[in-house]
Amino acid sequence: MTYAEFFAEIKSQFMGADVSGIQEHLAYQFNITGEASGIFYVEVKDGKLYVEPYEYFDRDAMFICSAQTLRELADGRLDPVLAFTLQKLKVEGSIDKALRFKELVDQNKAGA
């Protein structure tokens, strides 16, 4: 799978999340390693979700993981805290904001 294919898949999955109830600004960068390696960001701003294939320099947190790990996180099969504990997910930046990522995952599952 190429980065472009993976990004299109993950963007469509994230865009199903209802973030209208999240008024706080959240900005996450994802650095994907291994197969489909690349960088993209997910941002919640004014209750709207943005997913773009660019680096986000003013991010709250950066997640580093494989494409497979992110798939498992995004569809709720893997808890982000467990992924971190198992060293499948590295986190840099604000841990408080990083923990809010679970809200996006939960909203994504609710919208599915």
N, C-alpha and C positions, 0 to 999 in steps of 0.2 A: 504494500500500500504506500502511496506517495504522501508527502506532507499535504498537498492540495486536497487529495481525497479525504485524508483524515480530518483536516480542518473543516471541510464542508460537512462531514458527518457530525463532528462534535458541535459545530455552530448550530446546525439544525436541531440537535438535541437540546442544547442550552436555550435556544430561542423559545422553547416550549414552556419555560419557567415563568410563572406570574410573579413579577417582582414589584408590582404596584404598591404593595404594603411596606416596602423597604425604602425609606426616605433618606437613609444615611448613604453617603458616597462610599462605594467600595470599588477598588481597582486591583485586579489580580493579573499577574503575568504568568503564563505557563511556558516553561522550557521543556519541550518534549525531547527525550533522548532515545537513541536506538532507531528502530523502524519508524518511519514517518517523522523524523526529527525536524524541529522547527520551533518558532516562537509565535505566540498570539496572546491577546489579552481579553479579559472579560471585565466589563465595568457596569456598575449599577449607579445611575445618576438620575436624581429626580424621579425615582420610581420607574425608570426605563432601563432596559438591558441592551448593552452593546457588546458584540463579539467581533473582534477585528484581527487580521493577521499581521500585527505589527508589535514591536517592542513598546512597552509603556514605561517611560522613565520615572513618572511620578506615582508609581504603584504603591499600594499599601503592603502587599506581600507578593512573593514570587514562589511558585510551586515548580519543583523539578521532579519529573517522573517519566516513565515510559508511556507510550500511547495506550498500551493495554491497561495499565494502572488507571489512567485517566478515564478510559471507557468504564471500568468497574466503579470508579468514584461517581461518574456522571449518571450512571443508571442505578445507583444505590446498592450495588452488590458489595461494595467495600466502603467501610466507614473511614472518613479522612483521618481521624485520630488513630485508628488501628493501622492504616497505611503508613502513617508517620512512625508509629511504634515499631512496625515491621521493617522500617527503613526502605519502603517502596516509594515513599514520598518525602522529599526534602522541602523544607520551608525556610525562606529568608524574609525578614521584615517583621511587621507587626503580627505577633501571635494572636492578639485579640481580634484583629481584622481577619486573619487567616481562618480562625475558628468560625467566622460568619459564613464562610464558603459552604458549610453544611446547610445553611438556610437556602442557598441557591439550588443545591442538590435536592433538598426536600420539596422546594417549590416546583422543581422540574418533574419530580415523581408525581406530585399532585396534579400537574397539568397533563400528564401522560394518560 
